[in-house]
């Protein structure tokens, strides 16, 4: 009887360790995916910026990038004057 209860307790403890390990792996995977997502977004933003700059240089400023809605009118005008 004592051997059965010891085996059951060991099995229960082992199960808890495995479940805890799975939770930790899931959390780590979510962190990695979050960082990968942020990195991918940054690469896309950088590529977009570089493409806009290349287009501007290729057209020698004849075509300006579309201004964003959140960009104030005065800021976009002063930027064009400086360029």
PDB file of N, CA, C and O in Angstrom:
ATOM      1  N   UNK A   1       0.827  -1.195   0.000  1.00  0.00           N
ATOM      2  CA  UNK A   1       0.000   0.000   0.000  1.00  0.00           C
ATOM      3  C   UNK A   1       0.866   1.251   0.000  1.00  0.00           C
ATOM      4  O   UNK A   1       0.586   2.224  -0.699  1.00  0.00           O
ATOM      5  N   UNK A   2       1.937   1.199   0.812  1.00  0.00           N
ATOM      6  CA  UNK A   2       2.824   2.348   0.903  1.00  0.00           C
ATOM      7  C   UNK A   2       3.514   2.607  -0.430  1.00  0.00           C
ATOM      8  O   UNK A   2       3.724   3.762  -0.802  1.00  0.00           O
ATOM      9  N   UNK A   3       3.865   1.561  -1.147  1.00  0.00           N
ATOM     10  CA  UNK A   3       4.528   1.681  -2.436  1.00  0.00           C
ATOM     11  C   UNK A   3       3.601   2.318  -3.470  1.00  0.00           C
ATOM     12  O   UNK A   3       4.045   3.134  -4.277  1.00  0.00           O
ATOM     13  N   UNK A   4       2.328   1.954  -3.453  1.00  0.00           N
ATOM     14  CA  UNK A   4       1.360   2.531  -4.394  1.00  0.00           C
ATOM     15  C   UNK A   4       1.167   4.030  -4.160  1.00  0.00           C
ATOM     16  O   UNK A   4       1.119   4.808  -5.113  1.00  0.00           O
ATOM     17  N   UNK A   5       1.056   4.431  -2.898  1.00  0.00           N
ATOM     18  CA  UNK A   5       0.850   5.856  -2.618  1.00  0.00           C
ATOM     19  C   UNK A   5       2.117   6.661  -2.946  1.00  0.00           C
ATOM     20  O   UNK A   5       2.028   7.813  -3.370  1.00  0.00           O
ATOM     21  N   UNK A   6       3.292   6.053  -2.748  1.00  0.00           N
ATOM     22  CA  UNK A   6       4.539   6.709  -3.102  1.00  0.00           C
ATOM     23  C   UNK A   6       4.637   6.871  -4.626  1.00  0.00           C
ATOM     24  O   UNK A   6       5.068   7.912  -5.122  1.00  0.00           O
ATOM     25  N   UNK A   7       4.240   5.848  -5.344  1.00  0.00           N
ATOM     26  CA  UNK A   7       4.240   5.899  -6.820  1.00  0.00           C
ATOM     27  C   UNK A   7       3.256   6.929  -7.326  1.00  0.00           C
ATOM     28  O   UNK A   7       3.552   7.662  -8.270  1.00  0.00           O
ATOM     29  N   UNK A   8       2.092   6.992  -6.712  1.00  0.00           N
ATOM     30  CA  UNK A   8       1.086   7.964  -7.125  1.00  0.00           C
ATOM     31  C   UNK A   8       1.556   9.389  -6.849  1.00  0.00           C
ATOM     32  O   UNK A   8       1.335  10.292  -7.656  1.00  0.00           O
ATOM     33  N   UNK A   9       2.207   9.583  -5.699  1.00  0.00           N
ATOM     34  CA  UNK A   9       2.722  10.908  -5.360  1.00  0.00           C
ATOM     35  C   UNK A   9       3.835  11.305  -6.326  1.00  0.00           C
ATOM     36  O   UNK A   9       3.916  12.456  -6.755  1.00  0.00           O
ATOM     37  N   UNK A  10       4.699  10.331  -6.665  1.00  0.00           N
ATOM     38  CA  UNK A  10       5.777  10.611  -7.617  1.00  0.00           C
ATOM     39  C   UNK A  10       5.209  10.958  -8.989  1.00  0.00           C
ATOM     40  O   UNK A  10       5.684  11.887  -9.642  1.00  0.00           O
ATOM     41  N   UNK A  11       4.214  10.230  -9.419  1.00  0.00           N
ATOM     42  CA  UNK A  11       3.577  10.487 -10.711  1.00  0.00           C
ATOM     43  C   UNK A  11       2.911  11.858 -10.733  1.00  0.00           C
ATOM     44  O   UNK A  11       2.992  12.577 -11.728  1.00  0.00           O
ATOM     45  N   UNK A  12       2.268  12.209  -9.655  1.00  0.00           N
ATOM     46  CA  UNK A  12       1.629  13.519  -9.548  1.00  0.00           C
ATOM     47  C   UNK A  12       2.671  14.642  -9.587  1.00  0.00           C
ATOM     48  O   UNK A  12       2.482  15.648 -10.270  1.00  0.00           O
ATOM     49  N   UNK A  13       3.761  14.461  -8.854  1.00  0.00           N
ATOM     50  CA  UNK A  13       4.828  15.467  -8.838  1.00  0.00           C
ATOM     51  C   UNK A  13       5.452  15.605 -10.215  1.00  0.00           C
ATOM     52  O   UNK A  13       5.707  16.720 -10.670  1.00  0.00           O
ATOM     53  N   UNK A  14       5.698  14.505 -10.872  1.00  0.00           N
ATOM     54  CA  UNK A  14       6.265  14.521 -12.214  1.00  0.00           C
ATOM     55  C   UNK A  14       5.322  15.221 -13.198  1.00  0.00           C
ATOM     56  O   UNK A  14       5.767  15.978 -14.061  1.00  0.00           O
ATOM     57  N   UNK A  15       4.044  14.967 -13.065  1.00  0.00           N
ATOM     58  CA  UNK A  15       3.052  15.614 -13.924  1.00  0.00           C
ATOM     59  C   UNK A  15       3.063  17.127 -13.723  1.00  0.00           C
ATOM     60  O   UNK A  15       2.982  17.883 -14.692  1.00  0.00           O
ATOM     61  N   UNK A  16       3.161  17.569 -12.481  1.00  0.00           N
ATOM     62  CA  UNK A  16       3.198  19.003 -12.198  1.00  0.00           C
ATOM     63  C   UNK A  16       4.452  19.659 -12.787  1.00  0.00           C
ATOM     64  O   UNK A  16       4.394  20.773 -13.306  1.00  0.00           O
ATOM     65  N   UNK A  17       5.575  18.958 -12.700  1.00  0.00           N
ATOM     66  CA  UNK A  17       6.823  19.484 -13.265  1.00  0.00           C
ATOM     67  C   UNK A  17       6.690  19.626 -14.785  1.00  0.00           C
ATOM     68  O   UNK A  17       7.113  20.632 -15.354  1.00  0.00           O
ATOM     69  N   UNK A  18       6.113  18.637 -15.429  1.00  0.00           N
ATOM     70  CA  UNK A  18       5.935  18.676 -16.884  1.00  0.00           C
ATOM     71  C   UNK A  18       5.002  19.810 -17.279  1.00  0.00           C
ATOM     72  O   UNK A  18       5.283  20.542 -18.228  1.00  0.00           O
ATOM     73  N   UNK A  19       3.898  19.961 -16.564  1.00  0.00           N
ATOM     74  CA  UNK A  19       2.948  21.032 -16.873  1.00  0.00           C
ATOM     75  C   UNK A  19       3.588  22.399 -16.657  1.00  0.00           C
ATOM     76  O   UNK A  19       3.401  23.304 -17.471  1.00  0.00           O
ATOM     77  N   UNK A  20       4.332  22.556 -15.583  1.00  0.00           N
ATOM     78  CA  UNK A  20       5.031  23.823 -15.326  1.00  0.00           C
ATOM     79  C   UNK A  20       6.030  24.114 -16.429  1.00  0.00           C
ATOM     80  O   UNK A  20       6.161  25.254 -16.875  1.00  0.00           O
ATOM     81  N   UNK A  21       6.729  23.092 -16.864  1.00  0.00           N
ATOM     82  CA  UNK A  21       7.686  23.263 -17.963  1.00  0.00           C
ATOM     83  C   UNK A  21       6.994  23.683 -19.240  1.00  0.00           C
ATOM     84  O   UNK A  21       7.518  24.517 -19.979  1.00  0.00           O
ATOM     85  N   UNK A  22       5.826  23.125 -19.517  1.00  0.00           N
ATOM     86  CA  UNK A  22       5.073  23.488 -20.718  1.00  0.00           C
ATOM     87  C   UNK A  22       4.616  24.946 -20.660  1.00  0.00           C
ATOM     88  O   UNK A  22       4.667  25.652 -21.667  1.00  0.00           O
ATOM     89  N   UNK A  23       4.177  25.392 -19.501  1.00  0.00           N
ATOM     90  CA  UNK A  23       3.766  26.790 -19.342  1.00  0.00           C
ATOM     91  C   UNK A  23       4.940  27.730 -19.591  1.00  0.00           C
ATOM     92  O   UNK A  23       4.792  28.764 -20.241  1.00  0.00           O
ATOM     93  N   UNK A  24       6.111  27.360 -19.066  1.00  0.00           N
ATOM     94  CA  UNK A  24       7.295  28.190 -19.248  1.00  0.00           C
ATOM     95  C   UNK A  24       7.697  28.233 -20.719  1.00  0.00           C
ATOM     96  O   UNK A  24       8.073  29.288 -21.228  1.00  0.00           O
ATOM     97  N   UNK A  25       7.619  27.098 -21.400  1.00  0.00           N
ATOM     98  CA  UNK A  25       7.942  27.051 -22.830  1.00  0.00           C
ATOM     99  C   UNK A  25       6.968  27.918 -23.613  1.00  0.00           C
ATOM    100  O   UNK A  25       7.374  28.625 -24.535  1.00  0.00           O
ATOM    101  N   UNK A  26       5.702  27.873 -23.260  1.00  0.00           N
ATOM    102  CA  UNK A  26       4.699  28.681 -23.955  1.00  0.00           C
ATOM    103  C   UNK A  26       4.982  30.174 -23.762  1.00  0.00           C
ATOM    104  O   UNK A  26       4.900  30.950 -24.714  1.00  0.00           O
ATOM    105  N   UNK A  27       5.314  30.571 -22.540  1.00  0.00           N
ATOM    106  CA  UNK A  27       5.615  31.977 -22.272  1.00  0.00           C
ATOM    107  C   UNK A  27       6.848  32.425 -23.048  1.00  0.00           C
ATOM    108  O   UNK A  27       6.872  33.516 -23.617  1.00  0.00           O
ATOM    109  N   UNK A  28       7.863  31.580 -23.066  1.00  0.00           N
ATOM    110  CA  UNK A  28       9.083  31.907 -23.803  1.00  0.00           C
ATOM    111  C   UNK A  28       8.796  32.032 -25.299  1.00  0.00           C
ATOM    112  O   UNK A  28       9.306  32.937 -25.961  1.00  0.00           O
ATOM    113  N   UNK A  29       7.990  31.133 -25.820  1.00  0.00           N
ATOM    114  CA  UNK A  29       7.637  31.179 -27.239  1.00  0.00           C
ATOM    115  C   UNK A  29       6.866  32.462 -27.562  1.00  0.00           C
ATOM    116  O   UNK A  29       7.084  33.068 -28.611  1.00  0.00           O
ATOM    117  N   UNK A  30       5.977  32.874 -26.674  1.00  0.00           N
ATOM    118  CA  UNK A  30       5.236  34.116 -26.897  1.00  0.00           C
ATOM    119  C   UNK A  30       6.169  35.317 -26.892  1.00  0.00           C
ATOM    120  O   UNK A  30       5.993  36.235 -27.693  1.00  0.00           O
ATOM    121  N   UNK A  31       7.162  35.326 -26.000  1.00  0.00           N
ATOM    122  CA  UNK A  31       8.120  36.429 -25.961  1.00  0.00           C
ATOM    123  C   UNK A  31       8.944  36.475 -27.239  1.00  0.00           C
ATOM    124  O   UNK A  31       9.178  37.549 -27.794  1.00  0.00           O
ATOM    125  N   UNK A  32       9.382  35.311 -27.706  1.00  0.00           N
ATOM    126  CA  UNK A  32      10.169  35.251 -28.934  1.00  0.00           C
ATOM    127  C   UNK A  32       9.338  35.727 -30.120  1.00  0.00           C
ATOM    128  O   UNK A  32       9.829  36.476 -30.964  1.00  0.00           O
ATOM    129  N   UNK A  33       8.097  35.297 -30.185  1.00  0.00           N
ATOM    130  CA  UNK A  33       7.227  35.712 -31.284  1.00  0.00           C
ATOM    131  C   UNK A  33       6.963  37.210 -31.231  1.00  0.00           C
ATOM    132  O   UNK A  33       6.898  37.864 -32.272  1.00  0.00           O
ATOM    133  N   UNK A  34       6.813  37.755 -30.042  1.00  0.00           N
ATOM    134  CA  UNK A  34       6.607  39.200 -29.904  1.00  0.00           C
ATOM    135  C   UNK A  34       7.809  39.984 -30.391  1.00  0.00           C
ATOM    136  O   UNK A  34       7.662  40.980 -31.100  1.00  0.00           O
ATOM    137  N   UNK A  35       9.002  39.536 -30.011  1.00  0.00           N
ATOM    138  CA  UNK A  35      10.221  40.213 -30.454  1.00  0.00           C
ATOM    139  C   UNK A  35      10.408  40.068 -31.954  1.00  0.00           C
ATOM    140  O   UNK A  35      10.827  41.017 -32.618  1.00  0.00           O
ATOM    141  N   UNK A  36      10.106  38.901 -32.498  1.00  0.00           N
ATOM    142  CA  UNK A  36      10.216  38.693 -33.943  1.00  0.00           C
ATOM    143  C   UNK A  36       9.232  39.582 -34.691  1.00  0.00           C
ATOM    144  O   UNK A  36       9.552  40.116 -35.753  1.00  0.00           O
ATOM    145  N   UNK A  37       8.052  39.736 -34.143  1.00  0.00           N
ATOM    146  CA  UNK A  37       7.047  40.598 -34.752  1.00  0.00           C
ATOM    147  C   UNK A  37       7.506  42.051 -34.760  1.00  0.00           C
ATOM    148  O   UNK A  37       7.347  42.745 -35.764  1.00  0.00           O
ATOM    149  N   UNK A  38       8.073  42.515 -33.651  1.00  0.00           N
ATOM    150  CA  UNK A  38       8.580  43.886 -33.573  1.00  0.00           C
ATOM    151  C   UNK A  38       9.719  44.099 -34.567  1.00  0.00           C
ATOM    152  O   UNK A  38       9.786  45.136 -35.227  1.00  0.00           O
ATOM    153  N   UNK A  39      10.609  43.121 -34.670  1.00  0.00           N
ATOM    154  CA  UNK A  39      11.728  43.223 -35.603  1.00  0.00           C
ATOM    155  C   UNK A  39      11.238  43.276 -37.046  1.00  0.00           C
ATOM    156  O   UNK A  39      11.736  44.065 -37.849  1.00  0.00           O
ATOM    157  N   UNK A  40      10.266  42.441 -37.366  1.00  0.00           N
ATOM    158  CA  UNK A  40       9.723  42.429 -38.724  1.00  0.00           C
ATOM    159  C   UNK A  40       9.060  43.767 -39.053  1.00  0.00           C
ATOM    160  O   UNK A  40       9.213  44.277 -40.163  1.00  0.00           O
ATOM    161  N   UNK A  41       8.333  44.332 -38.104  1.00  0.00           N
ATOM    162  CA  UNK A  41       7.689  45.628 -38.325  1.00  0.00           C
ATOM    163  C   UNK A  41       8.737  46.710 -38.558  1.00  0.00           C
ATOM    164  O   UNK A  41       8.566  47.568 -39.423  1.00  0.00           O
ATOM    165  N   UNK A  42       9.821  46.670 -37.787  1.00  0.00           N
ATOM    166  CA  UNK A  42      10.893  47.650 -37.940  1.00  0.00           C
ATOM    167  C   UNK A  42      11.540  47.529 -39.313  1.00  0.00           C
ATOM    168  O   UNK A  42      11.835  48.539 -39.952  1.00  0.00           O
ATOM    169  N   UNK A  43      11.764  46.297 -39.771  1.00  0.00           N
ATOM    170  CA  UNK A  43      12.359  46.081 -41.094  1.00  0.00           C
ATOM    171  C   UNK A  43      11.437  46.622 -42.178  1.00  0.00           C
ATOM    172  O   UNK A  43      11.902  47.250 -43.130  1.00  0.00           O
ATOM    173  N   UNK A  44      10.149  46.387 -42.043  1.00  0.00           N
ATOM    174  CA  UNK A  44       9.187  46.887 -43.028  1.00  0.00           C
ATOM    175  C   UNK A  44       9.181  48.407 -43.038  1.00  0.00           C
ATOM    176  O   UNK A  44       9.177  49.016 -44.108  1.00  0.00           O
ATOM    177  N   UNK A  45       9.181  49.030 -41.865  1.00  0.00           N
ATOM    178  CA  UNK A  45       9.207  50.491 -41.785  1.00  0.00           C
ATOM    179  C   UNK A  45      10.475  51.066 -42.402  1.00  0.00           C
ATOM    180  O   UNK A  45      10.422  52.053 -43.136  1.00  0.00           O
ATOM    181  N   UNK A  46      11.614  50.448 -42.103  1.00  0.00           N
ATOM    182  CA  UNK A  46      12.886  50.912 -42.660  1.00  0.00           C
ATOM    183  C   UNK A  46      12.911  50.764 -44.178  1.00  0.00           C
ATOM    184  O   UNK A  46      13.394  51.649 -44.884  1.00  0.00           O
ATOM    185  N   UNK A  47      12.395  49.655 -44.672  1.00  0.00           N
ATOM    186  CA  UNK A  47      12.349  49.425 -46.114  1.00  0.00           C
ATOM    187  C   UNK A  47      11.451  50.447 -46.793  1.00  0.00           C
ATOM    188  O   UNK A  47      11.782  50.959 -47.862  1.00  0.00           O
ATOM    189  N   UNK A  48      10.314  50.743 -46.172  1.00  0.00           N
ATOM    190  CA  UNK A  48       9.388  51.729 -46.728  1.00  0.00           C
ATOM    191  C   UNK A  48      10.054  53.112 -46.792  1.00  0.00           C
ATOM    192  O   UNK A  48       9.949  53.823 -47.791  1.00  0.00           O
ATOM    193  N   UNK A  49      10.729  53.466 -45.715  1.00  0.00           N
ATOM    194  CA  UNK A  49      11.420  54.758 -45.670  1.00  0.00           C
ATOM    195  C   UNK A  49      12.503  54.835 -46.752  1.00  0.00           C
ATOM    196  O   UNK A  49      12.638  55.851 -47.433  1.00  0.00           O
ATOM    197  N   UNK A  50      13.272  53.748 -46.904  1.00  0.00           N
ATOM    198  CA  UNK A  50      14.330  53.719 -47.916  1.00  0.00           C
ATOM    199  C   UNK A  50      13.745  53.792 -49.325  1.00  0.00           C
ATOM    200  O   UNK A  50      14.311  54.443 -50.203  1.00  0.00           O
ATOM    201  N   UNK A  51      12.614  53.123 -49.541  1.00  0.00           N
ATOM    202  CA  UNK A  51      11.973  53.166 -50.852  1.00  0.00           C
ATOM    203  C   UNK A  51      11.470  54.572 -51.167  1.00  0.00           C
ATOM    204  O   UNK A  51      11.610  55.037 -52.298  1.00  0.00           O
ATOM    205  N   UNK A  52      10.893  55.246 -50.189  1.00  0.00           N
ATOM    206  CA  UNK A  52      10.440  56.623 -50.399  1.00  0.00           C
ATOM    207  C   UNK A  52      11.617  57.535 -50.724  1.00  0.00           C
ATOM    208  O   UNK A  52      11.521  58.394 -51.601  1.00  0.00           O
ATOM    209  N   UNK A  53      12.727  57.345 -50.017  1.00  0.00           N
ATOM    210  CA  UNK A  53      13.908  58.172 -50.260  1.00  0.00           C
ATOM    211  C   UNK A  53      14.472  57.890 -51.652  1.00  0.00           C
ATOM    212  O   UNK A  53      14.845  58.818 -52.369  1.00  0.00           O
ATOM    213  N   UNK A  54      14.534  56.622 -52.033  1.00  0.00           N
ATOM    214  CA  UNK A  54      15.052  56.269 -53.356  1.00  0.00           C
ATOM    215  C   UNK A  54      14.162  56.843 -54.454  1.00  0.00           C
ATOM    216  O   UNK A  54      14.661  57.333 -55.467  1.00  0.00           O
ATOM    217  N   UNK A  55      12.850  56.783 -54.258  1.00  0.00           N
ATOM    218  CA  UNK A  55      11.920  57.343 -55.237  1.00  0.00           C
ATOM    219  C   UNK A  55      12.094  58.849 -55.342  1.00  0.00           C
ATOM    220  O   UNK A  55      12.080  59.405 -56.440  1.00  0.00           O
ATOM    221  N   UNK A  56      12.257  59.500 -54.215  1.00  0.00           N
ATOM    222  CA  UNK A  56      12.448  60.948 -54.210  1.00  0.00           C
ATOM    223  C   UNK A  56      13.740  61.324 -54.934  1.00  0.00           C
ATOM    224  O   UNK A  56      13.766  62.270 -55.721  1.00  0.00           O
ATOM    225  N   UNK A  57      14.801  60.582 -54.665  1.00  0.00           N
ATOM    226  CA  UNK A  57      16.068  60.860 -55.325  1.00  0.00           C
ATOM    227  C   UNK A  57      15.995  60.565 -56.818  1.00  0.00           C
ATOM    228  O   UNK A  57      16.563  61.301 -57.625  1.00  0.00           O
ATOM    229  N   UNK A  58      15.305  59.497 -57.189  1.00  0.00           N
ATOM    230  CA  UNK A  58      15.203  59.119 -58.599  1.00  0.00           C
ATOM    231  C   UNK A  58      14.395  60.141 -59.403  1.00  0.00           C
ATOM    232  O   UNK A  58      14.682  60.398 -60.572  1.00  0.00           O
ATOM    233  N   UNK A  59      13.394  60.711 -58.764  1.00  0.00           N
ATOM    234  CA  UNK A  59      12.558  61.696 -59.464  1.00  0.00           C
ATOM    235  C   UNK A  59      13.022  63.106 -59.190  1.00  0.00           C
ATOM    236  O   UNK A  59      12.393  64.064 -59.640  1.00  0.00           O
ATOM    237  N   UNK A  60      14.110  63.250 -58.462  1.00  0.00           N
ATOM    238  CA  UNK A  60      14.700  64.538 -58.108  1.00  0.00           C
ATOM    239  C   UNK A  60      13.678  65.475 -57.466  1.00  0.00           C
ATOM    240  O   UNK A  60      13.640  66.673 -57.749  1.00  0.00           O
ATOM    241  N   UNK A  61      12.863  64.902 -56.605  1.00  0.00           N
ATOM    242  CA  UNK A  61      11.913  65.693 -55.838  1.00  0.00           C
ATOM    243  C   UNK A  61      10.659  66.079 -56.591  1.00  0.00           C
ATOM    244  O   UNK A  61       9.836  66.818 -56.050  1.00  0.00           O
ATOM    245  N   UNK A  62      10.471  65.605 -57.834  1.00  0.00           N
ATOM    246  CA  UNK A  62       9.253  65.934 -58.584  1.00  0.00           C
ATOM    247  C   UNK A  62       8.026  65.290 -57.959  1.00  0.00           C
ATOM    248  O   UNK A  62       6.926  65.839 -58.009  1.00  0.00           O
ATOM    249  N   UNK A  63       8.228  64.135 -57.378  1.00  0.00           N
ATOM    250  CA  UNK A  63       7.143  63.434 -56.684  1.00  0.00           C
ATOM    251  C   UNK A  63       7.518  63.379 -55.216  1.00  0.00           C
ATOM    252  O   UNK A  63       8.548  62.811 -54.855  1.00  0.00           O
ATOM    253  N   UNK A  64       6.683  63.970 -54.368  1.00  0.00           N
ATOM    254  CA  UNK A  64       6.968  63.925 -52.934  1.00  0.00           C
ATOM    255  C   UNK A  64       6.111  62.849 -52.293  1.00  0.00           C
ATOM    256  O   UNK A  64       4.998  62.593 -52.750  1.00  0.00           O
ATOM    257  N   UNK A  65       6.613  62.215 -51.239  1.00  0.00           N
ATOM    258  CA  UNK A  65       5.818  61.192 -50.553  1.00  0.00           C
ATOM    259  C   UNK A  65       4.538  61.801 -49.993  1.00  0.00           C
ATOM    260  O   UNK A  65       4.501  62.975 -49.625  1.00  0.00           O
ATOM    261  N   UNK A  66       3.500  60.987 -49.937  1.00  0.00           N
ATOM    262  CA  UNK A  66       2.234  61.469 -49.398  1.00  0.00           C
ATOM    263  C   UNK A  66       2.417  61.799 -47.934  1.00  0.00           C
ATOM    264  O   UNK A  66       3.036  61.038 -47.189  1.00  0.00           O
ATOM    265  N   UNK A  67       1.868  62.957 -47.514  1.00  0.00           N
ATOM    266  CA  UNK A  67       1.984  63.307 -46.105  1.00  0.00           C
ATOM    267  C   UNK A  67       0.978  62.496 -45.305  1.00  0.00           C
ATOM    268  O   UNK A  67      -0.104  62.160 -45.787  1.00  0.00           O
ATOM    269  N   UNK A  68       1.353  62.197 -44.092  1.00  0.00           N
ATOM    270  CA  UNK A  68       0.482  61.422 -43.218  1.00  0.00           C
ATOM    271  C   UNK A  68      -0.545  62.345 -42.581  1.00  0.00           C
ATOM    272  O   UNK A  68      -0.306  63.542 -42.419  1.00  0.00           O
ATOM    273  N   UNK A  69      -1.685  61.779 -42.224  1.00  0.00           N
ATOM    274  CA  UNK A  69      -2.766  62.569 -41.625  1.00  0.00           C
ATOM    275  C   UNK A  69      -2.354  63.185 -40.294  1.00  0.00           C
ATOM    276  O   UNK A  69      -2.823  64.265 -39.934  1.00  0.00           O
ATOM    277  N   UNK A  70      -1.476  62.501 -39.564  1.00  0.00           N
ATOM    278  CA  UNK A  70      -1.093  63.014 -38.252  1.00  0.00           C
ATOM    279  C   UNK A  70       0.050  64.031 -38.330  1.00  0.00           C
ATOM    280  O   UNK A  70       0.476  64.567 -37.307  1.00  0.00           O
ATOM    281  N   UNK A  71       0.544  64.296 -39.536  1.00  0.00           N
ATOM    282  CA  UNK A  71       1.634  65.251 -39.702  1.00  0.00           C
ATOM    283  C   UNK A  71       1.043  66.643 -39.920  1.00  0.00           C
ATOM    284  O   UNK A  71       0.220  66.819 -40.819  1.00  0.00           O
ATOM    285  N   UNK A  72       1.438  67.631 -39.127  1.00  0.00           N
ATOM    286  CA  UNK A  72       0.898  68.975 -39.294  1.00  0.00           C
ATOM    287  C   UNK A  72       1.305  69.587 -40.640  1.00  0.00           C
ATOM    288  O   UNK A  72       2.355  69.253 -41.189  1.00  0.00           O
ATOM    289  N   UNK A  73       0.474  70.475 -41.157  1.00  0.00           N
ATOM    290  CA  UNK A  73       0.706  71.099 -42.458  1.00  0.00           C
ATOM    291  C   UNK A  73       2.010  71.890 -42.466  1.00  0.00           C
ATOM    292  O   UNK A  73       2.765  71.810 -43.435  1.00  0.00           O
ATOM    293  N   UNK A  74       2.292  72.654 -41.407  1.00  0.00           N
ATOM    294  CA  UNK A  74       3.487  73.487 -41.356  1.00  0.00           C
ATOM    295  C   UNK A  74       4.757  72.656 -41.381  1.00  0.00           C
ATOM    296  O   UNK A  74       5.751  73.055 -41.987  1.00  0.00           O
ATOM    297  N   UNK A  75       4.729  71.519 -40.735  1.00  0.00           N
ATOM    298  CA  UNK A  75       5.907  70.665 -40.686  1.00  0.00           C
ATOM    299  C   UNK A  75       6.242  70.129 -42.070  1.00  0.00           C
ATOM    300  O   UNK A  75       7.414  70.083 -42.444  1.00  0.00           O
ATOM    301  N   UNK A  76       5.231  69.722 -42.839  1.00  0.00           N
ATOM    302  CA  UNK A  76       5.498  69.181 -44.154  1.00  0.00           C
ATOM    303  C   UNK A  76       5.987  70.278 -45.110  1.00  0.00           C
ATOM    304  O   UNK A  76       6.806  70.004 -45.987  1.00  0.00           O
ATOM    305  N   UNK A  77       5.501  71.506 -44.955  1.00  0.00           N
ATOM    306  CA  UNK A  77       5.958  72.594 -45.808  1.00  0.00           C
ATOM    307  C   UNK A  77       7.405  72.958 -45.496  1.00  0.00           C
ATOM    308  O   UNK A  77       8.196  73.194 -46.410  1.00  0.00           O
ATOM    309  N   UNK A  78       7.756  73.006 -44.219  1.00  0.00           N
ATOM    310  CA  UNK A  78       9.125  73.357 -43.857  1.00  0.00           C
ATOM    311  C   UNK A  78      10.095  72.270 -44.285  1.00  0.00           C
ATOM    312  O   UNK A  78      11.248  72.552 -44.613  1.00  0.00           O
ATOM    313  N   UNK A  79       9.627  71.022 -44.283  1.00  0.00           N
ATOM    314  CA  UNK A  79      10.470  69.922 -44.723  1.00  0.00           C
ATOM    315  C   UNK A  79      10.762  70.043 -46.217  1.00  0.00           C
ATOM    316  O   UNK A  79      11.887  69.793 -46.649  1.00  0.00           O
ATOM    317  N   UNK A  80       9.761  70.423 -47.008  1.00  0.00           N
ATOM    318  CA  UNK A  80       9.966  70.579 -48.442  1.00  0.00           C
ATOM    319  C   UNK A  80      10.913  71.735 -48.753  1.00  0.00           C
ATOM    320  O   UNK A  80      11.707  71.645 -49.689  1.00  0.00           O
ATOM    321  N   UNK A  81      10.841  72.809 -47.987  1.00  0.00           N
ATOM    322  CA  UNK A  81      11.702  73.949 -48.226  1.00  0.00           C
ATOM    323  C   UNK A  81      13.156  73.625 -47.940  1.00  0.00           C
ATOM    324  O   UNK A  81      14.055  74.122 -48.618  1.00  0.00           O
ATOM    325  N   UNK A  82      13.388  72.779 -46.921  1.00  0.00           N
ATOM    326  CA  UNK A  82      14.739  72.416 -46.553  1.00  0.00           C
ATOM    327  C   UNK A  82      15.351  71.479 -47.592  1.00  0.00           C
ATOM    328  O   UNK A  82      16.552  71.534 -47.856  1.00  0.00           O
ATOM    329  N   UNK A  83      14.530  70.632 -48.171  1.00  0.00           N
ATOM    330  CA  UNK A  83      15.026  69.640 -49.144  1.00  0.00           C
ATOM    331  C   UNK A  83      15.262  70.311 -50.441  1.00  0.00           C
ATOM    332  O   UNK A  83      15.681  69.666 -51.402  1.00  0.00           O
TER     333      UNK A  83
END
